[in-house]
Amino acid sequence: MDKELRRSICRLIAGLVVADDDLEPAEDAFVDKMLAKFEIPPDERDTIFPIVDRSEAAETIRQLPKEAQTMALDLLIEATVADGVVAPEEKAYLEAVGNELGISPAELDERVAAKLPKK
């Protein structure tokens, strides 16, 4: 996966975690781990900005190769539950991306629920 594709996926994830205008420490840690996984050095963290909104996220995911779409959606779901709370804005962002991929809101809810920590 080339560097620009990795950055595109990171932008999608970063957009989701700030969709509710509240970056929790667990979400920030998730982003840091994701950047490390995608080999984006700390001094290049600014390269994932500007953050994309949900309509831009839908457009971005449409343009990704199929394998990258699957990976990005999995990471978006993990990011959604990173702080243990699914904010309405995060859900709307995830649904915009899921809609673009032909995934129903109900299926997304199931996937998110499966990843949420059990209480």
C-alpha positions in Angstrom: 0.0 0.0 0.0 1.5 3.3 -1.0 2.0 6.2 1.3 -0.9 8.3 -0.2 -3.3 5.5 0.2 -2.3 5.0 3.8 -2.7 8.7 4.4 -6.2 8.6 2.8 -7.3 5.9 5.2 -5.8 7.8 8.2 -7.7 10.9 7.1 -11.0 8.9 7.2 -10.3 7.6 10.7 -9.2 11.0 12.0 -12.4 12.5 10.6 -14.5 10.0 12.4 -12.9 10.5 15.8 -13.3 14.2 15.7 -16.8 14.1 14.2 -18.3 14.9 17.6 -15.9 17.7 18.3 -14.5 15.8 21.3 -11.2 13.9 20.9 -11.1 11.6 23.9 -7.7 10.3 25.2 -8.7 6.8 24.0 -9.5 8.1 20.5 -6.2 10.0 20.4 -4.3 6.9 21.4 -6.2 4.9 18.7 -5.1 7.5 16.1 -1.5 7.3 17.3 -1.5 3.5 17.0 -3.1 3.7 13.6 -0.5 6.2 12.4 2.3 3.9 13.6 0.7 0.9 11.9 0.5 2.8 8.6 4.1 4.0 9.1 3.2 7.7 9.3 6.0 9.2 11.4 5.1 11.5 14.3 6.7 14.5 12.5 4.3 13.9 9.6 1.1 13.7 11.7 0.0 17.0 10.2 -0.2 15.2 6.8 -3.5 13.6 7.7 -5.1 17.0 7.9 -7.3 18.5 6.9 -9.8 16.2 8.4 -12.6 15.0 6.1 -16.3 15.3 7.0 -18.8 12.5 6.3 -19.7 13.5 2.8 -15.9 13.7 1.9 -15.4 10.4 3.7 -18.1 8.8 1.4 -16.3 10.2 -1.7 -12.9 9.1 -0.4 -14.0 5.5 0.4 -15.6 5.2 -3.0 -12.2 5.9 -4.6 -10.2 3.4 -2.6 -9.4 -0.1 -3.9 -11.8 -2.8 -2.6 -9.2 -4.2 -0.2 -8.5 -0.8 1.2 -12.2 -0.1 1.6 -12.6 -3.2 3.7 -9.6 -2.3 5.9 -10.8 1.3 6.2 -14.3 0.2 7.3 -12.9 -2.2 9.9 -10.7 0.6 11.3 -13.6 3.1 11.3 -15.6 0.6 13.4 -12.7 0.2 15.8 -12.3 4.0 16.0 -16.0 4.4 16.6 -15.8 2.2 19.8 -12.3 3.3 20.9 -13.7 5.4 23.8 -16.6 3.1 24.5 -19.2 5.6 23.3 -20.8 5.9 19.9 -21.7 9.6 19.5 -24.5 10.4 17.0 -22.0 12.2 14.8 -19.7 9.2 14.7 -22.7 7.0 13.8 -23.8 9.4 11.0 -20.2 9.4 9.6 -20.0 5.6 9.7 -23.4 5.3 8.0 -22.3 7.7 5.2 -19.3 5.5 4.5 -21.3 2.3 4.9 -24.0 3.6 2.5 -21.3 4.2 -0.1 -20.2 0.5 0.3 -23.7 -0.9 0.3 -23.8 -1.7 4.0 -27.0 -1.1 5.8 -27.2 0.9 9.0 -28.5 -2.2 10.8 -25.4 -4.2 9.7 -23.2 -1.4 10.8 -24.9 -1.3 14.2 -24.3 -5.1 14.6 -20.6 -4.7 13.7 -20.3 -1.8 16.1 -22.1 -3.6 18.9 -19.8 -6.6 18.5 -16.8 -4.4 19.1 -18.1 -2.4 22.0 -16.7 -3.4 25.4 -19.1 -5.6 27.3 -20.4 -3.9 30.5 
